[in-house]
Amino acid sequence: MGIPGLETAHIMISIPFSTFYIIGLLGNFTVLFVIGKEQTLHKPMYLLLCMLALTDISRSTSTVPKALCIFWFNLKYITVNGCLTQMFFHHVFSLMHSSILVTMAFDRYVAICNPLRYATILTNARIAKLGLVGLTRAVLFILPLPLLLSRESFCANHVIPHTYCEHIAVVKMSCGDITFNGTWNFVLVFVIIGLDLPLIALSYGLIIRAVFRISSKEAHQKAFNTCTTHTWVILTSYTPPLFSNLTHQFGQGIAPHVHIILANLYFLIPPMLNPIIYGVKNKELCDKVVKYFHRM
């Protein structure tokens, strides 16, 4: 249904949607292209940036084109299998995104707290394996959701008041027993809040402790820049989905369009901002990007 209550503004809403989406695609494809072309950037940190860019592209592409079709052409219909497929890929890449942020926090911890062993602890091959573990975890956690929903019976009103097939929005259409789906959704939230976020917080806590033990102002500045960059990325990545999930679970008095806009921010803002944040704060990557633009 797009954004119920704001149907008359769908064309206007599509402008920031399409703008953010295009900027996100250009930024992330630029990161992938530059890192792929530059041999000097074939390092663990930049491999993680490539993974982050790929998940950002995949997350937004799994949802934005369909949303724009609703806004521009009023193409609201989607098959059950298409809906479940969209839900699967969107949530897999979202959980994969969280795994990459945890790995990036660990990468920065090793780089700052144990720099002499960085090259032996974090190799490109090891980072690739961690990425594969994150993808496997995401698939195993998300796959039960569409499989179980595909066996459910849905009520007569087959309408999703949303711009895409979000899990909770689809579950609410079911006429069957949704106890497991609701429980599994809480499990997924626990994985992010109870596991991923504490691991990230632990990494940065250890980084801050190590920084206070260093007397060099240059080292302080380098560590501060690293922490600031990742903190911004973490805030933009985790805040919208957590608020969206909490409003779905407990915000019964909140207007539906607020739920939907919060959910949309999750796959619009981070993919657009992440390449900009890393491009501005990472001098080596920024220099390479500028070099390629000068060649054009």
Secondary structure, DSSP 8 states (H G I E B T S, - for coil): --STT-GGGHHHHHHHHHHHHHHHHHHHHHHHHHHHH-GGG-SHHHHHHHHHHHHHHHHHHTTHHHHHHHHHH------HHHHHHHHHHHHHHHHHHHHHHHHHHHHHHHHHHSGGGHHHHS-HHHHHHHHHHHHHHHHHHHTHHHHHHTTS-B-S-----SSS--HHHHHTTB-S--HHHHHHHHHHHHIIIIIIHHHHHHHHHHHHHHHHT---HHHHHHHHHHHHHHHHHHHHHHHHHHHHHHHHHH-TTS-HHHHHHHHHHHHHHHHHHHHHHHHHH-HHHHHHHHHHHHH-
